[in-house]
């Protein structure tokens, strides 16, 4: 249950970190890349049963 909640929250954060608005265009893809990496790690941990 905790793993599913974490995945949903990370997906929402990943969508929110995409540089679509004027104030976040200068950030590039850094925030999205970091959250994407965290999402992949959490998914792997859930699949392995470690979380």
GROMACS elastic network, one bead per residue, 0.5 to 0.9 nm:
[ bonds ]
;  ai    aj funct       b0    kb
    1     4     6  0.53048   500
    1     5     6  0.64434   500
    1     6     6  0.87743   500
    2     5     6  0.51815   500
    2     6     6  0.61942   500
    2     7     6  0.86752   500
    2    51     6  0.76360   500
    3     6     6  0.51019   500
    3     7     6  0.61836   500
    3     8     6  0.86921   500
    3    42     6  0.74876   500
    3    43     6  0.79526   500
    3    45     6  0.85106   500
    3    46     6  0.59772   500
    3    51     6  0.61583   500
    4     7     6  0.51385   500
    4     8     6  0.62537   500
    4     9     6  0.86548   500
    4    43     6  0.89853   500
    4    46     6  0.82736   500
    5     8     6  0.52230   500
    5     9     6  0.62001   500
    5    10     6  0.85846   500
    6     9     6  0.51634   500
    6    10     6  0.60509   500
    6    11     6  0.85532   500
    6    39     6  0.85741   500
    6    42     6  0.76688   500
    7    10     6  0.51296   500
    7    11     6  0.61055   500
    7    12     6  0.86389   500
    7    39     6  0.66111   500
    7    42     6  0.69653   500
    7    43     6  0.70181   500
    8    11     6  0.51728   500
    8    12     6  0.62958   500
    8    13     6  0.86844   500
    9    12     6  0.51740   500
    9    13     6  0.62060   500
    9    14     6  0.85788   500
   10    14     6  0.60006   500
   10    15     6  0.86033   500
   10    35     6  0.68783   500
   10    36     6  0.80723   500
   10    38     6  0.77840   500
   10    39     6  0.59839   500
   10    42     6  0.89361   500
   11    15     6  0.62508   500
   11    16     6  0.85902   500
   11    35     6  0.82703   500
   11    36     6  0.81559   500
   11    39     6  0.72036   500
   12    15     6  0.51775   500
   12    16     6  0.61902   500
   12    17     6  0.86683   500
   13    17     6  0.60867   500
   13    18     6  0.89424   500
   13    32     6  0.83200   500
   13    35     6  0.71919   500
   14    17     6  0.51455   500
   14    18     6  0.67641   500
   14    31     6  0.79072   500
   14    32     6  0.55036   500
   14    33     6  0.83023   500
   14    34     6  0.87335   500
   14    35     6  0.56291   500
   14    36     6  0.64466   500
   14    39     6  0.84021   500
   15    18     6  0.56783   500
   15    32     6  0.77172   500
   16    19     6  0.82557   500
   16    20     6  0.89089   500
   16    32     6  0.83113   500
   17    20     6  0.84881   500
   17    24     6  0.83138   500
   17    29     6  0.81698   500
   17    30     6  0.87480   500
   17    31     6  0.57826   500
   17    32     6  0.51785   500
   17    33     6  0.89386   500
   17    35     6  0.80530   500
   18    21     6  0.84375   500
   18    24     6  0.81173   500
   18    25     6  0.86946   500
   18    28     6  0.83950   500
   18    29     6  0.69567   500
   18    31     6  0.76022   500
   18    32     6  0.57891   500
   19    22     6  0.79384   500
   19    23     6  0.83931   500
   19    24     6  0.52106   500
   19    26     6  0.79338   500
   19    27     6  0.70566   500
   19    28     6  0.64473   500
   19    29     6  0.68963   500
   19    31     6  0.87929   500
   19    32     6  0.82441   500
   20    23     6  0.86583   500
   20    24     6  0.69285   500
   20    25     6  0.65328   500
   21    24     6  0.55828   500
   21    25     6  0.62630   500
   22    25     6  0.54988   500
   22    26     6  0.81383   500
   23    26     6  0.71705   500
   23    27     6  0.84340   500
   24    27     6  0.53755   500
   24    28     6  0.75242   500
   25    28     6  0.59438   500
   25    29     6  0.87611   500
   27    30     6  0.65760   500
   27    31     6  0.74718   500
   28    31     6  0.77016   500
   28    32     6  0.84889   500
   29    32     6  0.53206   500
   29    33     6  0.59016   500
   29    34     6  0.85844   500
   30    33     6  0.51069   500
   30    34     6  0.61703   500
   30    35     6  0.86192   500
   31    34     6  0.52378   500
   31    35     6  0.61772   500
   31    36     6  0.84247   500
   32    35     6  0.51979   500
   32    36     6  0.58938   500
   32    37     6  0.85435   500
   33    37     6  0.61583   500
   33    38     6  0.86567   500
   34    37     6  0.51477   500
   34    38     6  0.63231   500
   34    39     6  0.86242   500
   35    38     6  0.50084   500
   35    39     6  0.60517   500
   35    40     6  0.86302   500
   36    40     6  0.62388   500
   36    41     6  0.86894   500
   37    40     6  0.51499   500
   37    41     6  0.62975   500
   37    42     6  0.86991   500
   38    41     6  0.51175   500
   38    42     6  0.61844   500
   38    43     6  0.86154   500
   39    42     6  0.51563   500
   39    43     6  0.61294   500
   39    44     6  0.86018   500
   40    43     6  0.51335   500
   40    44     6  0.61714   500
   40    45     6  0.86081   500
   41    44     6  0.51645   500
   41    45     6  0.61776   500
   41    46     6  0.86550   500
   42    45     6  0.50331   500
   42    46     6  0.61206   500
   42    47     6  0.85860   500
   42    51     6  0.78551   500
   43    46     6  0.50949   500
   43    47     6  0.61565   500
   43    48     6  0.85928   500
   44    47     6  0.51167   500
   44    48     6  0.61395   500
   44    49     6  0.85318   500
   44    50     6  0.86809   500
   45    48     6  0.51042   500
   45    49     6  0.60545   500
   45    50     6  0.51369   500
   45    51     6  0.56731   500
   46    49     6  0.50338   500
   46    50     6  0.60655   500
   46    51     6  0.52360   500
   47    50     6  0.77836   500
   47    51     6  0.84639   500
   48    51     6  0.79347   500
